[in-house]
């Protein structure tokens, strides 16, 4: 007779795997191995992100460990998925009254993606040039420029018009943009920065971050488990960073390695700015892919948008399942530093602020992608790196064929791909990655890219 493993046959494969990891987490906790218990619980969530029992359990564990910011994150994640979960609400009120009050004001707001949905279907040929060899690309370049690229441009222009109309109707005008703008920044990047800065409560948050700007010790707390980039062990990476910093004309950032299989790096303030890349990036990305990934990181320094990135993190308070320890620690630091910024801000004003922060971040991602392409000059590898960045770990990333990735989005309208929810991280979102690929190929076919890249 087969052994009864205690798992319901009706469970999905993902839930069964998650249940096994969850049981391991409970067993490790009984033995007093808290870190191992947390890692197994995280693995359960990687297998099945919808398994809310695990998040509640983690929230309670963090609460017992007196790690209240992390407990708050877990309870908030449960509530974001199920706003009627009373156990999570009670836990959040215990560990973070401010967050509970904020969510009580916001949890009944229906999802309202900032980017408008449209009905026009994408022609299959919009992705056609992706995955072909260089000779075929050269032969069809002219046709691509006149059809697919123009179609993407048209979609982007319509989206920009609709976004502007909504903002003009609801928000105060933007202040004048800075005179010195990076020429390759995405359309509306600077406009939405200014609109974000004009929102109620933001100036106070900026002051709080500015007061901490020179406090290297405070920023260093976000470097959980990170080590300085070893020049001897990672000589090529160090040389690449030096080369790209010189190429973009910025101060060399202080580089760290995070022992994570994740694919998402982190930029942290400080003097100099600290950048943490993951071991997962080093193992999964090709040489050209890593050049793109590091290039887009340094592009943020050129764009001078780190303050805005921190504002978006504190405002949106996302907690993706595949978050790194570094990202989580930095998020906790920013939220603690900015606490109270939203006091007196109405629900309607807060909702619009979140929309603007999300809309700006979507455009900032496109700006950085362009910088990354200027760094690597390889459209195919840049697009592959974008797709790989959506994987939950380096093993999954290494297995992603670009053609298979884009096949899942071939029939979707660019507007639908771009209209991701505010809870979604644009760097991890599959649909938004497909949109980024379209937009990067469009820009690579423009005269501006040819002039800047010398191609």
N, C-alpha and C positions, 0 to 999 in steps of 0.2 A: 504494500500500500504506500502510495506517495506520502512523504512527510508534509504535514500541514504547516505552512510557513506563516499562517495568520493573516495572509493578504487576500482580500476579496477578489475573486476572479473577474468581477465586473469592473474593477479598477482599470484605468488607462495604464498603458505601459509607463508613462511619465510619472503618474501618481504612485505606482508600485515602486519604482526606483526611488522616488522621493521618500516614500514611507520607510524603505529600508535604511536610507541615510538618516532619517529622523530618529529611528530606533537606535542607530549607532550613537547619535548625538545624546540621547537620553542616557544610554549606557555609560558614555564617557563622563557625563555630568555626575552620575552616581559615584564614579571613581574619583571625583574631584578634579578632573581634567577639563577645566573650563574652556581653554583655547581650542582643544580638540573637539569639544562639544559644539562650539560655535562654528568651527570649520565644517563639521558634518551637517549642521543645520543649514549653512550656506549652500552646501552641495545639494541638499534637498530642495532648496529654492531654485537652484540652477536647473534641476531636473523638472520641477513643476512650480513656476512662479505664482500660480494661483492657490497654492497650499497655504492658506491663511493661518492655520493652526500653528505652523512653524514660526510665522512672524510673531504671533501672540506669545509663543513660548520664548522666542528670543527677546521680546520686549520684557517679559518677566525676569529672564535671566540677567539681562543688562541692568534691570532695576535692582535686583538683588546684589549685583556687583557694584552698585552705586555709579554706574556709567549712564547717567540720566539722559544726556543728549542722544546717545545711541538708542536707548529705550524709547525715547520720544520718536525717533525716526521710524522704528518698527511699528509702533502703535499708529502713527500717522499713515504709514503705508497700508495698514489694514483698513483704516477708515477711508482712505482714498478709493479703495476697492469696494468696500461695503460700509456705507455711511451709517448703517443701522446697527453696527456691531457694538453693543453696549459694553462688552468686556474691554474692548480696545479704547472706547471713550473713557471709561473709568480709569484705565491705566494711564492714558495720556493726561488726564486731569491730575493724577497723582504726581507725575514726573515733570510736567510742563504745562502749567496753567495758561501761560500766554499763548502757546500753540493751540491748546484746546479752545480757548476763546476765539482765536483767529479762525480755526476750522469751523467752529459753530456758526461764524458769520458767513463762511464761504461754501460750506459743504452742499448747500442746496442749489448752488449755481450750476446750471446745465453746461455740459461741455460746449465750448464755443470756439473752435479753431479760428485763429486770427486770419489765416489765409482762406479766402472764399473758395468753396467747391465749385467746379464747373463741369459741364456735361460733355464737352468735346472729347472724343476718343482719340488716343494717340495713334498715328499711323505706325505700323510695324517697323517701317524703315527708320524711325527716329533712333532706334538702337542698332540699326543694321551695321553701321561701320565699326561697332565695338566687337573686338575679337578677331577681326580680319588681320591678315599679315600686312606688313608695311607696304609691300608692292601694290596690293589691292587697295589699300587706303589711299595711296598716291593717285591711282587711276580714277578713284571715285570721289576725290576730295572736292573737286569743283561742283559736282552734282550735290554732294552733302551740304556744301555751303549754301546753295541756292534753295534747298528744300527743307531738310530736317533741321538745320541750324536756325533757319528763319522761322520755322514753326515753333521751336523752343523759345526763340526771342519774342515772338508774338505772344506766347503764353505768359512769359515773364512780364511783358509790358502790361498785359491785361490784369495780371495779379497785382502789379504795383499800383495801377490806377484804382482798383477796388479797395486795396488797403488804404490808400491815401484818402479816398472818399469817406471810409469809415472813421478814420482818425480825425479828419477835419470836422466831422459831425459831432464827435464825442470829446475831443481833447483840445487843450489850448495850443496855439501855434508853437512850432519849434523855434528855439532861439537861433540866431545866425550860426551856421556851421563854421568850424575853424577854417582859416584861409589856407593852411597847409594840409592838403589831403593827399593820401596815397593814391596815385592814379589808377591802380588796378583794384581798388576796393570795390566790392559789389555795389550795385545800384541800391540806393536808399540806406546804406550802412550808416553814413554820417547823419542823415536825416533822423533816423530812429534813435541814434545816440542822444541827439538833442531833445527829442520828444521824451525820452526816458528821464533825462536830467530835469525836465520841467515838471515831473510828476510830484504830487504832494508827498512829503516825507523823505524824498530821495536825498535832498541836500544834507539832511542830518545824518543819513547813512554814509554819505561820502565823507563827511567830517570825521565820523567814527573810524572809517578805514584809513583816512589820511593821518589821524593821530597814531595809528598803529603802523604806519608805513615804514618808519625807521626802526621798529621793534623787531629786529631779526629773530630774537628768541621766540617771540609769539608766532611768527610765520613758520619757524622751524618745527613747531609742534605738529604741523601738518605732514611732516616727512616721516610718517609712521613706517618703521621697518626699512626705510631707504638708506642706501649707502652712496657715498660719493662715487662718481664714475671713475673707475680705475684706468688711468691713462695707459698702463702697461697691458692690462687684460683686455681692454676695449679700445685699442689704439685707433682702429679705423673709425669707430664712432666718434671718438674725441676729435680726430682730424676733420671729420665731416662737420661737426658742430662748429669748429673753428673756421672752416672754409665758408660755411653758410652765414655765420655771423659777420664775417668780412664781406661776403657777397652782398648782404642786405645793409651793411653799414651800421650795425648795432653793437652795443657792448656785449661781450661774451657772457651768456648766462651761466650760472653755476649748475652743473649737471649732476643728477642723481639717478640711481638705478633702483627701481621698486621690484622686489621679488614677487611679481604677480604674473599669472598667466593671462591676465586681461590685456586688452588691446588699446586701452584709453590712457593716454599720458595726462599729466597735470602740470599746470603753470601756477606757480606760487609767487607772491610778491616778496619783497626783500631787496636788499641792495648789496650785491647784484640780484637780479631776478633769479629764482630757483626753478628749474624744470626737472620733472621726474618722468623718465621713460620706463617702460616695463620690460622685464625679461621676455614676456610674451611677444612684444613687438620685435625684439631682436631675433627671436627664434622663428617667427612666422613670416616676416616681411622680406622681400627680395632687397638687394642693395639699392635698386632704384626706388622701391616702395618705401624703404626706410629714409631715403633722401627726401621723398615727398612728405612723409610724416613729420620728420624733424624740420623740414623747410616750412611747413604750415605752422609749426609751433613758433618758430622764430618770426614768422610773418606777423604773429600777434604782437610781437615787440615792435615791429615796424609800424603796425597799425595803431599802436598805443591804446589798446582797448582792454587791458587787464582790469582796470577799475570797473569797467562796464561788465566784464565777465563776472567779477565778484558781486556786483549788484544783482545780476541775473540769478546767480546761484542762491543768494540770500532771499530774493523775492520768490523764486519758483520752488525752491526747496524740493527738488526732485530726489528720488532715492531709487535709482535703477537697481535691479537685482545684481547686475554684474559690476557694481561700483567697486572701486579699489579702496584699500584702507586709506591711502593718501587723499583721495577725493572725499571720502567720508569725514576724515579728520579736518580737512580744509572747510568743508561745508559746515561742520559743527562750530569751527572757529569763527567763520563769517556770520553765522546766525547769532551766536552769542554776542559778538561785537556789535551787531546791528540791532540787538533786542530793543524793542520799544519804538522803532522807526515808524511803525504803522499806527501808533496810538492817535486816535482822532481822525483816522482816514476811513471814510465810509466804505461800505461794501461795494458800491458801484465804482468808486474811485479805485479801490484795490483791484477789482476785476479788470479794469482798463489798464492799470499799471502792469498787471501780470501779462495781459495781451501784448503790450508794447515791449516788455522785456523779452518775451518769447519771440515776437516778430523780429526784434533786433538780433537776437542770437541766431536765428535762422540765416539772416543775411551775413552775420559775422563769420559763420561757418563757410559760406561761399567765398567770402573775401580771403580767408586763410587758405582755402583750397587753391585759389589762384596763385597765392604766394608759394604754395607747395609745388605747383606745376612749374613756376618760374625756376624753382630750385632744382627740379629733376629733369625737366624738358622731355618727359616720356608720358604721353597722355594715357597709353594703355596701362602702364604700371601704376600711374596715379589713380586711375579708375579702379584697378584691382585693389589697391591699398584702401580706398574708400569702402569698398565692399567688405574687405577683411576686417575693417574696424568695427563692423556690426556684430562680429562673432563674439560669443561669450568667453572664449578663451583661445589661446594660440593654436591648440590642436585643431579646433573647428576652423579657425581662420586659414590655416595651411591647406585645408581641404577644399576651399571655396574656388571653383572655376568661375571666372568673370561671366562667361557666356551663360552658365546655369543661373547665376545670381540675377542677371538682368532679364532672363526669360520669365521670371515670376512677376515682372512688372511691365511687360511689353505692351499689354493692352490697356494700361491705365493712363488717365489724363495727367499731365504734369501738375495741374492744380491739385488733383487728389493726392498725388505723391507728396506734395509740399505741405498739405493741410494736416500735419501731425498734431496731436493733442499737446497741450502745454505740459502735461506730465512726462512726455517722452523726451529723451535726450536726443537732439538731432545728430549727434555723432554715433549713436547706437541704433538709430531707427533704420530699418531696412528700406521702407518706402522713401524716406528722405535721402538715403544714400543713393537710391536710383535717380532721384531728382538732382542730386549733386553731380552725379555722373553726366546726366544730360546737360546741365548748365556748364560743367567744366569743358565738355566737348564743344559746346556752342562757343564758349569764350576762346578756346584754342583755335577756332576757325576764324576769329576776328583779327582785323588789322592791328588792334592794340597789342594782342599777345605776340604777334609776329614782330612788331617793332620792339617791344620790351625784351623779348627772348633772342632777337637777332636771327630768327629762322625765316 
